[in-house]
Structures are given as C-alpha cells and as structure tokens.
Amino acid sequence: MAASKTLKKEYHKTRHAAQILERLDVAKVRQAAPSCDRLFTTLTQIMEPATD
C-alpha cells in the first residue's frame, strides 16, 4: 500500500488532494504535460475578467 510507510498511515485521495496540489511546482507540471498547460491556460482565461 502506498501509505504504509507514512507516519499517519492513512491516505485518502479526496481529503489529501488539496495538500498534494499545494506542493506541486506549476511550471514543472505545465512543461511536462502540454494538455495540462492548455487546461490551465483555458481556465485562467475563463476566470479572469475581460479587459475591454
């Protein structure tokens, strides 16, 4: 089991997802995964207010 060598001995995908995501280096992820970069770019464009 993946969590068997951890101190807490419990891993829950949805409960720990935010903590795991906080540790990611966004630049590395975007460079390694072009589809993820496209997703981030699209989401950023949708979330940012239009500057007309």
All heavy atoms as TSV, in Angstrom:
chain	resi	resn	atom	element	x	y	z
A	1	MET	N	N	0.837	-1.179	0.000
A	1	MET	CA	C	0.000	0.000	0.000
A	1	MET	C	C	0.883	1.244	0.000
A	1	MET	O	O	1.880	1.311	0.702
A	1	MET	CB	C	-0.917	-0.043	1.216
A	1	MET	CG	C	-1.842	1.125	1.314
A	1	MET	SD	S	-2.947	0.922	2.705
A	1	MET	CE	C	-4.453	0.911	1.815
A	2	ALA	N	N	0.512	2.247	-0.750
A	2	ALA	CA	C	1.327	3.444	-0.909
A	2	ALA	C	C	1.532	4.203	0.400
A	2	ALA	O	O	2.564	4.819	0.611
A	2	ALA	CB	C	0.694	4.366	-1.944
A	3	ALA	N	N	0.574	4.179	1.266
A	3	ALA	CA	C	0.661	4.951	2.508
A	3	ALA	C	C	1.242	4.150	3.668
A	3	ALA	O	O	1.348	4.653	4.778
A	3	ALA	CB	C	-0.726	5.468	2.881
A	4	SER	N	N	1.641	2.941	3.441
A	4	SER	CA	C	2.077	2.094	4.550
A	4	SER	C	C	3.334	2.603	5.245
A	4	SER	O	O	3.547	2.314	6.406
A	4	SER	CB	C	2.297	0.663	4.061
A	4	SER	OG	O	3.339	0.629	3.112
A	5	LYS	N	N	4.155	3.385	4.558
A	5	LYS	CA	C	5.393	3.882	5.171
A	5	LYS	C	C	5.269	5.330	5.656
A	5	LYS	O	O	6.248	5.947	6.017
A	5	LYS	CB	C	6.536	3.767	4.172
A	5	LYS	CG	C	6.855	2.321	3.833
A	5	LYS	CD	C	8.015	2.208	2.914
A	5	LYS	CE	C	8.246	0.743	2.585
A	5	LYS	NZ	N	9.356	0.534	1.697
A	6	THR	N	N	4.070	5.877	5.650
A	6	THR	CA	C	3.873	7.243	6.129
A	6	THR	C	C	3.653	7.233	7.636
A	6	THR	O	O	3.308	6.216	8.223
A	6	THR	CB	C	2.659	7.910	5.452
A	6	THR	OG1	O	1.494	7.181	5.813
A	6	THR	CG2	C	2.811	7.952	3.948
A	7	LEU	N	N	3.853	8.381	8.254
A	7	LEU	CA	C	3.674	8.480	9.699
A	7	LEU	C	C	2.209	8.330	10.100
A	7	LEU	O	O	1.894	7.712	11.104
A	7	LEU	CB	C	4.218	9.809	10.205
A	7	LEU	CG	C	5.730	10.003	10.066
A	7	LEU	CD1	C	6.128	11.398	10.517
A	7	LEU	CD2	C	6.468	8.959	10.873
A	8	LYS	N	N	1.313	8.909	9.323
A	8	LYS	CA	C	-0.100	8.866	9.683
A	8	LYS	C	C	-0.755	7.557	9.280
A	8	LYS	O	O	-1.816	7.219	9.780
A	8	LYS	CB	C	-0.841	10.032	9.042
A	8	LYS	CG	C	-0.409	11.361	9.614
A	8	LYS	CD	C	-1.232	12.470	9.031
A	8	LYS	CE	C	-0.809	13.794	9.637
A	8	LYS	NZ	N	-1.605	14.895	9.138
A	9	LYS	N	N	-0.186	6.836	8.364
A	9	LYS	CA	C	-0.676	5.533	7.909
A	9	LYS	C	C	-2.020	5.594	7.188
A	9	LYS	O	O	-2.572	4.594	6.845
A	9	LYS	CB	C	-0.781	4.536	9.059
A	9	LYS	CG	C	0.506	4.290	9.770
A	9	LYS	CD	C	1.363	3.324	9.028
A	9	LYS	CE	C	2.574	2.989	9.884
A	9	LYS	NZ	N	3.675	2.537	9.155
A	10	GLU	N	N	-2.578	6.775	6.999
A	10	GLU	CA	C	-3.844	6.883	6.300
A	10	GLU	C	C	-3.705	7.858	5.149
A	10	GLU	O	O	-3.150	8.930	5.298
A	10	GLU	CB	C	-4.940	7.387	7.232
A	10	GLU	CG	C	-5.373	6.384	8.260
A	10	GLU	CD	C	-6.536	6.897	9.095
A	10	GLU	OE1	O	-7.321	7.701	8.587
A	10	GLU	OE2	O	-6.624	6.481	10.253
A	11	TYR	N	N	-4.198	7.459	4.017
A	11	TYR	CA	C	-4.212	8.337	2.857
A	11	TYR	C	C	-5.596	8.264	2.256
A	11	TYR	O	O	-6.146	7.185	2.054
A	11	TYR	CB	C	-3.176	7.898	1.822
A	11	TYR	CG	C	-3.346	8.594	0.489
A	11	TYR	CD1	C	-2.968	9.911	0.333
A	11	TYR	CD2	C	-3.915	7.931	-0.584
A	11	TYR	CE1	C	-3.150	10.562	-0.874
A	11	TYR	CE2	C	-4.097	8.577	-1.795
A	11	TYR	CZ	C	-3.709	9.886	-1.935
A	11	TYR	OH	O	-3.884	10.529	-3.129
A	12	HIS	N	N	-6.170	9.403	2.003
A	12	HIS	CA	C	-7.477	9.463	1.368
A	12	HIS	C	C	-7.365	10.442	0.210
A	12	HIS	O	O	-7.065	11.612	0.405
A	12	HIS	CB	C	-8.528	9.928	2.375
A	12	HIS	CG	C	-9.920	9.735	1.884
A	12	HIS	ND1	N	-10.541	10.664	1.093
A	12	HIS	CD2	C	-10.789	8.716	2.050
A	12	HIS	CE1	C	-11.742	10.229	0.807
A	12	HIS	NE2	N	-11.925	9.041	1.376
A	13	LYS	N	N	-7.600	9.931	-0.994
A	13	LYS	CA	C	-7.370	10.719	-2.204
A	13	LYS	C	C	-8.061	12.082	-2.171
A	13	LYS	O	O	-7.428	13.104	-2.420
A	13	LYS	CB	C	-7.846	9.937	-3.425
A	13	LYS	CG	C	-7.435	10.577	-4.712
A	13	LYS	CD	C	-7.940	9.929	-5.987
A	13	LYS	CE	C	-8.222	8.492	-5.996
A	13	LYS	NZ	N	-8.594	7.958	-7.309
A	14	THR	N	N	-9.330	12.118	-1.851
A	14	THR	CA	C	-10.041	13.392	-1.896
A	14	THR	C	C	-9.723	14.285	-0.701
A	14	THR	O	O	-9.702	15.500	-0.830
A	14	THR	CB	C	-11.563	13.179	-1.998
A	14	THR	OG1	O	-11.998	12.345	-0.930
A	14	THR	CG2	C	-11.934	12.548	-3.316
A	15	ARG	N	N	-9.470	13.696	0.443
A	15	ARG	CA	C	-9.135	14.513	1.620
A	15	ARG	C	C	-7.749	15.134	1.510
A	15	ARG	O	O	-7.509	16.207	2.026
A	15	ARG	CB	C	-9.210	13.672	2.888
A	15	ARG	CG	C	-10.603	13.562	3.407
A	15	ARG	CD	C	-10.605	12.931	4.784
A	15	ARG	NE	N	-11.584	11.862	4.737
A	15	ARG	CZ	C	-11.419	10.665	5.235
A	15	ARG	NH1	N	-10.337	10.353	5.873
A	15	ARG	NH2	N	-12.372	9.768	5.143
A	16	HIS	N	N	-6.821	14.441	0.872
A	16	HIS	CA	C	-5.448	14.915	0.807
A	16	HIS	C	C	-5.108	15.612	-0.509
A	16	HIS	O	O	-3.999	16.116	-0.677
A	16	HIS	CB	C	-4.488	13.739	1.027
A	16	HIS	CG	C	-4.587	13.170	2.404
A	16	HIS	ND1	N	-5.314	12.031	2.675
A	16	HIS	CD2	C	-4.083	13.594	3.577
A	16	HIS	CE1	C	-5.238	11.780	3.972
A	16	HIS	NE2	N	-4.503	12.713	4.537
A	17	ALA	N	N	-6.042	15.684	-1.428
A	17	ALA	CA	C	-5.775	16.253	-2.748
A	17	ALA	C	C	-5.285	17.700	-2.670
A	17	ALA	O	O	-4.313	18.069	-3.338
A	17	ALA	CB	C	-7.010	16.156	-3.632
A	18	ALA	N	N	-5.916	18.522	-1.871
A	18	ALA	CA	C	-5.535	19.934	-1.777
A	18	ALA	C	C	-4.104	20.077	-1.262
A	18	ALA	O	O	-3.329	20.889	-1.778
A	18	ALA	CB	C	-6.502	20.686	-0.872
A	19	GLN	N	N	-3.745	19.283	-0.267
A	19	GLN	CA	C	-2.388	19.341	0.277
A	19	GLN	C	C	-1.358	18.916	-0.766
A	19	GLN	O	O	-0.286	19.499	-0.862
A	19	GLN	CB	C	-2.270	18.440	1.505
A	19	GLN	CG	C	-3.128	18.901	2.666
A	19	GLN	CD	C	-3.233	17.837	3.743
A	19	GLN	OE1	O	-2.970	16.654	3.507
A	19	GLN	NE2	N	-3.638	18.247	4.931
A	20	ILE	N	N	-1.695	17.906	-1.541
A	20	ILE	CA	C	-0.781	17.425	-2.574
A	20	ILE	C	C	-0.642	18.474	-3.678
A	20	ILE	O	O	0.472	18.775	-4.128
A	20	ILE	CB	C	-1.276	16.084	-3.145
A	20	ILE	CG1	C	-1.181	15.013	-2.062
A	20	ILE	CG2	C	-0.489	15.692	-4.388
A	20	ILE	CD1	C	-1.877	13.713	-2.398
A	21	LEU	N	N	-1.757	19.059	-4.090
A	21	LEU	CA	C	-1.718	20.065	-5.145
A	21	LEU	C	C	-0.901	21.287	-4.734
A	21	LEU	O	O	-0.219	21.892	-5.559
A	21	LEU	CB	C	-3.136	20.492	-5.535
A	21	LEU	CG	C	-3.927	19.446	-6.310
A	21	LEU	CD1	C	-5.379	19.894	-6.472
A	21	LEU	CD2	C	-3.286	19.151	-7.650
A	22	GLU	N	N	-0.958	21.662	-3.462
A	22	GLU	CA	C	-0.184	22.804	-2.973
A	22	GLU	C	C	1.320	22.578	-3.121
A	22	GLU	O	O	2.081	23.523	-3.267
A	22	GLU	CB	C	-0.504	23.077	-1.502
A	22	GLU	CG	C	-1.870	23.681	-1.290
A	22	GLU	CD	C	-2.209	23.819	0.182
A	22	GLU	OE1	O	-1.396	23.423	1.048
A	22	GLU	OE2	O	-3.305	24.324	0.477
A	23	ARG	N	N	1.752	21.338	-3.104
A	23	ARG	CA	C	3.180	21.020	-3.181
A	23	ARG	C	C	3.718	20.977	-4.614
A	23	ARG	O	O	4.922	20.948	-4.817
A	23	ARG	CB	C	3.454	19.671	-2.528
A	23	ARG	CG	C	3.197	19.685	-1.055
A	23	ARG	CD	C	3.434	18.326	-0.482
A	23	ARG	NE	N	3.392	18.366	0.965
A	23	ARG	CZ	C	3.840	17.412	1.724
A	23	ARG	NH1	N	4.352	16.322	1.207
A	23	ARG	NH2	N	3.774	17.518	3.029
A	24	LEU	N	N	2.818	20.934	-5.586
A	24	LEU	CA	C	3.252	20.822	-6.974
A	24	LEU	C	C	3.904	22.102	-7.478
A	24	LEU	O	O	3.476	23.204	-7.142
A	24	LEU	CB	C	2.061	20.496	-7.878
A	24	LEU	CG	C	1.437	19.123	-7.705
A	24	LEU	CD1	C	0.236	18.999	-8.620
A	24	LEU	CD2	C	2.435	18.026	-7.983
A	25	ASP	N	N	4.903	21.943	-8.309
A	25	ASP	CA	C	5.528	23.071	-8.984
A	25	ASP	C	C	4.787	23.246	-10.308
A	25	ASP	O	O	4.939	22.450	-11.232
A	25	ASP	CB	C	7.010	22.772	-9.234
A	25	ASP	CG	C	7.750	23.915	-9.877
A	25	ASP	OD1	O	7.118	24.772	-10.554
A	25	ASP	OD2	O	8.979	23.970	-9.719
A	26	VAL	N	N	3.965	24.292	-10.388
A	26	VAL	CA	C	3.104	24.502	-11.547
A	26	VAL	C	C	3.914	24.589	-12.838
A	26	VAL	O	O	3.527	24.025	-13.859
A	26	VAL	CB	C	2.237	25.769	-11.359
A	26	VAL	CG1	C	1.405	26.048	-12.593
A	26	VAL	CG2	C	1.343	25.610	-10.146
A	27	ALA	N	N	5.035	25.263	-12.810
A	27	ALA	CA	C	5.860	25.409	-14.016
A	27	ALA	C	C	6.340	24.042	-14.513
A	27	ALA	O	O	6.318	23.770	-15.720
A	27	ALA	CB	C	7.041	26.323	-13.742
A	28	LYS	N	N	6.745	23.181	-13.604
A	28	LYS	CA	C	7.203	21.838	-13.992
A	28	LYS	C	C	6.064	21.011	-14.571
A	28	LYS	O	O	6.239	20.300	-15.559
A	28	LYS	CB	C	7.815	21.099	-12.799
A	28	LYS	CG	C	9.175	21.586	-12.416
A	28	LYS	CD	C	9.723	20.756	-11.276
A	28	LYS	CE	C	11.080	21.251	-10.826
A	28	LYS	NZ	N	11.606	20.448	-9.707
A	29	VAL	N	N	4.899	21.102	-13.952
A	29	VAL	CA	C	3.744	20.349	-14.432
A	29	VAL	C	C	3.359	20.826	-15.831
A	29	VAL	O	O	3.132	20.023	-16.733
A	29	VAL	CB	C	2.537	20.484	-13.472
A	29	VAL	CG1	C	1.282	19.863	-14.064
A	29	VAL	CG2	C	2.858	19.860	-12.130
A	30	ARG	N	N	3.319	22.146	-16.013
A	30	ARG	CA	C	2.945	22.701	-17.318
A	30	ARG	C	C	3.946	22.297	-18.391
A	30	ARG	O	O	3.560	22.010	-19.524
A	30	ARG	CB	C	2.844	24.215	-17.233
A	30	ARG	CG	C	1.659	24.676	-16.417
A	30	ARG	CD	C	1.575	26.166	-16.355
A	30	ARG	NE	N	0.601	26.605	-17.332
A	30	ARG	CZ	C	-0.194	27.627	-17.170
A	30	ARG	NH1	N	-0.124	28.344	-16.082
A	30	ARG	NH2	N	-1.056	27.947	-18.090
A	31	GLN	N	N	5.212	22.259	-18.046
A	31	GLN	CA	C	6.245	21.890	-19.017
A	31	GLN	C	C	6.163	20.392	-19.353
A	31	GLN	O	O	6.318	20.005	-20.507
A	31	GLN	CB	C	7.624	22.222	-18.464
A	31	GLN	CG	C	8.740	21.971	-19.450
A	31	GLN	CD	C	10.085	22.382	-18.885
A	31	GLN	OE1	O	10.255	22.539	-17.679
A	31	GLN	NE2	N	11.055	22.555	-19.751
A	32	ALA	N	N	5.899	19.578	-18.373
A	32	ALA	CA	C	5.871	18.129	-18.573
A	32	ALA	C	C	4.575	17.641	-19.214
A	32	ALA	O	O	4.559	16.587	-19.839
A	32	ALA	CB	C	6.083	17.418	-17.238
A	33	ALA	N	N	3.502	18.402	-19.051
A	33	ALA	CA	C	2.194	17.957	-19.540
A	33	ALA	C	C	1.528	19.059	-20.361
A	33	ALA	O	O	0.816	19.901	-19.808
A	33	ALA	CB	C	1.314	17.561	-18.369
A	34	PRO	N	N	1.745	19.069	-21.663
A	34	PRO	CA	C	1.170	20.114	-22.518
A	34	PRO	C	C	-0.356	20.218	-22.408
A	34	PRO	O	O	-0.920	21.305	-22.457
A	34	PRO	CB	C	1.585	19.709	-23.931
A	34	PRO	CG	C	2.796	18.853	-23.738
A	34	PRO	CD	C	2.597	18.158	-22.422
A	35	SER	N	N	-1.066	19.094	-22.238
A	35	SER	CA	C	-2.524	19.185	-22.109
A	35	SER	C	C	-2.925	19.880	-20.820
A	35	SER	O	O	-3.918	20.585	-20.776
A	35	SER	CB	C	-3.218	17.840	-22.127
A	35	SER	OG	O	-2.435	16.810	-22.511
A	36	CYS	N	N	-2.144	19.676	-19.788
A	36	CYS	CA	C	-2.409	20.339	-18.520
A	36	CYS	C	C	-2.168	21.843	-18.675
A	36	CYS	O	O	-2.938	22.653	-18.159
A	36	CYS	CB	C	-1.512	19.765	-17.427
A	36	CYS	SG	S	-1.937	20.338	-15.789
A	37	ASP	N	N	-1.139	22.209	-19.406
A	37	ASP	CA	C	-0.862	23.617	-19.673
A	37	ASP	C	C	-2.042	24.252	-20.415
A	37	ASP	O	O	-2.486	25.343	-20.072
A	37	ASP	CB	C	0.418	23.776	-20.479
A	37	ASP	CG	C	0.741	25.230	-20.762
A	37	ASP	OD1	O	0.688	26.050	-19.831
A	37	ASP	OD2	O	1.037	25.550	-21.930
A	38	ARG	N	N	-2.576	23.553	-21.412
A	38	ARG	CA	C	-3.736	24.073	-22.153
A	38	ARG	C	C	-4.933	24.226	-21.221
A	38	ARG	O	O	-5.666	25.213	-21.291
A	38	ARG	CB	C	-4.093	23.158	-23.324
A	38	ARG	CG	C	-3.167	23.297	-24.498
A	38	ARG	CD	C	-3.707	22.603	-25.742
A	38	ARG	NE	N	-3.953	21.175	-25.568
A	38	ARG	CZ	C	-3.034	20.227	-25.709
A	38	ARG	NH1	N	-1.801	20.543	-26.041
A	38	ARG	NH2	N	-3.351	18.962	-25.529
A	39	LEU	N	N	-5.130	23.256	-20.348
A	39	LEU	CA	C	-6.233	23.340	-19.392
A	39	LEU	C	C	-6.067	24.546	-18.473
A	39	LEU	O	O	-6.997	25.328	-18.276
A	39	LEU	CB	C	-6.319	22.053	-18.554
A	39	LEU	CG	C	-7.340	22.065	-17.417
A	39	LEU	CD1	C	-8.759	22.200	-17.946
A	39	LEU	CD2	C	-7.197	20.825	-16.562
A	40	PHE	N	N	-4.870	24.715	-17.902
A	40	PHE	CA	C	-4.607	25.859	-17.020
A	40	PHE	C	C	-4.825	27.177	-17.754
A	40	PHE	O	O	-5.412	28.114	-17.217
A	40	PHE	CB	C	-3.178	25.818	-16.480
A	40	PHE	CG	C	-2.918	24.735	-15.465
A	40	PHE	CD1	C	-1.620	24.435	-15.099
A	40	PHE	CD2	C	-3.936	24.013	-14.878
A	40	PHE	CE1	C	-1.342	23.451	-14.170
A	40	PHE	CE2	C	-3.684	23.023	-13.943
A	40	PHE	CZ	C	-2.372	22.748	-13.588
A	41	THR	N	N	-4.345	27.260	-18.995
A	41	THR	CA	C	-4.488	28.481	-19.786
A	41	THR	C	C	-5.960	28.786	-20.036
A	41	THR	O	O	-6.411	29.920	-19.860
A	41	THR	CB	C	-3.731	28.346	-21.121
A	41	THR	OG1	O	-2.349	28.107	-20.841
A	41	THR	CG2	C	-3.866	29.592	-21.971
A	42	THR	N	N	-6.715	27.772	-20.419
A	42	THR	CA	C	-8.149	27.950	-20.683
A	42	THR	C	C	-8.890	28.370	-19.422
A	42	THR	O	O	-9.687	29.314	-19.449
A	42	THR	CB	C	-8.755	26.646	-21.241
A	42	THR	OG1	O	-8.051	26.298	-22.432
A	42	THR	CG2	C	-10.232	26.801	-21.537
A	43	LEU	N	N	-8.624	27.696	-18.317
A	43	LEU	CA	C	-9.291	28.048	-17.061
A	43	LEU	C	C	-8.938	29.462	-16.619
A	43	LEU	O	O	-9.804	30.208	-16.144
A	43	LEU	CB	C	-8.930	27.045	-15.966
A	43	LEU	CG	C	-9.496	25.639	-16.145
A	43	LEU	CD1	C	-8.948	24.711	-15.068
A	43	LEU	CD2	C	-11.006	25.648	-16.148
A	44	THR	N	N	-7.689	29.842	-16.779
A	44	THR	CA	C	-7.268	31.198	-16.410
A	44	THR	C	C	-8.007	32.232	-17.241
A	44	THR	O	O	-8.478	33.250	-16.723
A	44	THR	CB	C	-5.747	31.356	-16.584
A	44	THR	OG1	O	-5.101	30.385	-15.755
A	44	THR	CG2	C	-5.285	32.744	-16.185
A	45	GLN	N	N	-8.121	31.976	-18.538
A	45	GLN	CA	C	-8.826	32.912	-19.426
A	45	GLN	C	C	-10.303	33.021	-19.036
A	45	GLN	O	O	-10.875	34.105	-19.071
A	45	GLN	CB	C	-8.696	32.467	-20.883
A	45	GLN	CG	C	-7.313	32.643	-21.422
A	45	GLN	CD	C	-7.143	32.012	-22.796
A	45	GLN	OE1	O	-7.992	31.269	-23.272
A	45	GLN	NE2	N	-6.019	32.297	-23.438
A	46	ILE	N	N	-10.916	31.920	-18.667
A	46	ILE	CA	C	-12.328	31.922	-18.284
A	46	ILE	C	C	-12.521	32.661	-16.961
A	46	ILE	O	O	-13.475	33.410	-16.793
A	46	ILE	CB	C	-12.870	30.480	-18.175
A	46	ILE	CG1	C	-12.928	29.845	-19.561
A	46	ILE	CG2	C	-14.237	30.447	-17.502
A	46	ILE	CD1	C	-13.207	28.358	-19.539
A	47	MET	N	N	-11.604	32.467	-16.032
A	47	MET	CA	C	-11.749	33.026	-14.694
A	47	MET	C	C	-11.378	34.503	-14.615
A	47	MET	O	O	-11.901	35.225	-13.761
A	47	MET	CB	C	-10.916	32.228	-13.698
A	47	MET	CG	C	-11.464	30.840	-13.504
A	47	MET	SD	S	-10.434	29.663	-12.592
A	47	MET	CE	C	-9.550	30.610	-11.429
A	48	GLU	N	N	-10.493	34.962	-15.483
A	48	GLU	CA	C	-10.080	36.363	-15.434
A	48	GLU	C	C	-11.163	37.240	-16.054
A	48	GLU	O	O	-11.738	36.891	-17.088
A	48	GLU	CB	C	-8.773	36.555	-16.192
A	48	GLU	CG	C	-7.578	35.984	-15.480
A	48	GLU	CD	C	-6.284	36.182	-16.261
A	48	GLU	OE1	O	-6.326	36.523	-17.451
A	48	GLU	OE2	O	-5.224	35.969	-15.654
A	49	PRO	N	N	-11.417	38.387	-15.446
A	49	PRO	CA	C	-12.404	39.284	-16.045
A	49	PRO	C	C	-11.872	39.853	-17.371
A	49	PRO	O	O	-10.675	40.061	-17.535
A	49	PRO	CB	C	-12.560	40.401	-15.001
A	49	PRO	CG	C	-11.345	40.312	-14.158
A	49	PRO	CD	C	-10.837	38.886	-14.234
A	50	ALA	N	N	-12.781	40.052	-18.304
A	50	ALA	CA	C	-12.409	40.604	-19.613
A	50	ALA	C	C	-11.939	42.049	-19.449
A	50	ALA	O	O	-12.519	42.828	-18.711
A	50	ALA	CB	C	-13.605	40.550	-20.550
A	51	THR	N	N	-10.853	42.368	-20.127
A	51	THR	CA	C	-10.325	43.735	-20.074
A	51	THR	C	C	-10.550	44.385	-21.429
A	51	THR	O	O	-9.738	44.330	-22.321
A	51	THR	CB	C	-8.814	43.735	-19.731
A	51	THR	OG1	O	-8.146	42.884	-20.675
A	51	THR	CG2	C	-8.581	43.229	-18.330
A	52	ASP	N	N	-11.742	44.964	-21.569
A	52	ASP	CA	C	-12.090	45.624	-22.830
A	52	ASP	C	C	-11.844	47.103	-22.760
A	52	ASP	O	O	-11.998	47.768	-21.842
A	52	ASP	CB	C	-13.576	45.385	-23.172
A	52	ASP	CG	C	-13.829	43.911	-23.493
A	52	ASP	OD1	O	-12.880	43.209	-23.874
A	52	ASP	OD2	O	-14.993	43.493	-23.359
